Amino acid sequence: MKTYITNRFEVLSEWISANLGSPNAFLIACAIVALWALSGPIFGFSDTWQLVINTGTTIVTFLMVFLLQNTGNRTIEQLQDRLREVEAINREVLAELRALRAENAPRPVLREAA
């Protein structure tokens, strides 16, 4: 059950991250703020009118923190996996270079004793 929830959360967070990180999402957010601001005179710039935007932005910010943390964690894991791959390749290349150096190293010349 835990794996199912984790996988679903990862799929959802990837989808949300991809879509909310787009220019269209930014334009929609700007439109919402503009509509809220334009509705000010209708509601008399009341405390409730201000509370609507404050509550909305607080909830969105709260939820985005978890999505950003999840995205960051996945990115770090992918980076660490890639670094492990590079480290393994580096070890192989160093071993090959050492073997080549050993093959091409000058061998001492043996002299005959007179």
N, C-alpha and C positions, 0 to 999 in steps of 0.2 A: 504494500500500500504506500509506504514511504517513497519508494522508487517511482511509482506512478505519479504521485503528487509532485515530486521533484522534477520529473521529466515534463509534466504539464506546465509547471511554473517556468521552466527554462524555455519551453516553446513559446509560451505567452510573453515572457519577458523579452525574448528575441524579437517577436513580432511588434510589441509595443515600442521597444527601443528603435527598431528600424522605422516605424511609422511616425513616432513622436519626434524623431530627430530630423524630420524632413522640413523643407521650406513651407510646404502646405500646412503642416501642423502649426508652424509659427504664425502663418497668416490667419489660420482659424482662431488661434489664441488672441491675436491682435484684434480680430473682428469681435470676439466675445467681450474683450475689454472696451472696445469702442461702443458696442451696443449697451453695455452696462453704463458707460459714461453718458451716453445719449439719453438713457432712461432716467438719469438723475433728476431733471426737472419734473418728470411725470410723478416721481415718488417724493418730490420735495427734498431731495438730498438728505433723506431721513437716516437715522441710525440703522434701521433695518436695511436700507439700501446699501449702506457702507458695509454692514455685516455680511451681506450676500457675497461680495467680492472677496472680503477678508477670509471668510470660511472656505469658499471655493479654492482660493489660492493656497490656503494652508493645507487642505486635504490633498490637493494635487502634489504639492511639495513633499508632503509626508510619504505618499505612495511612490513618488519618483526616487526618493532616497533609496528605497529597497531595490528598485529596478536598476539604479545606477550601481549599487553595491554588487548586485548579481552580475551585471555586465562586466564590472571591473574584475570580479573574482574569476570569471570565465576567461577574460583576456589574460590575466596573470597566469592561469593554468596553461593556456595555449602557448604563451611565451616561454614558460618553463619547459614544456615538452619540446618546443623547438630548440631551446638552448641545450637540452640533453642530447638531441639529435646532432647538433653541431659539435658538441663535445665528443661524441662517439666518432664522428667523421674526423675530427682533429686528431684523436688518438691513433686512428688508422693511418692517417697521412704521416704523422710523426714516426710511427713504426716503419713505414715504407722508406722514409727519408733516412732513418738510422740504418736500415738494412742496405740501402744504396751507398751510404757513406762507408759502411764497413766493407762492402765489396770493392770500393774504389780507393780505399786507404792504401797508402804506400806500404809495401811489405819490406821488412828489414832484409838487407842483402847479407847473406851468410858468406863469410870469408874463410878461405881455407887456411889452416895454420901451417906455417912453413917449417 
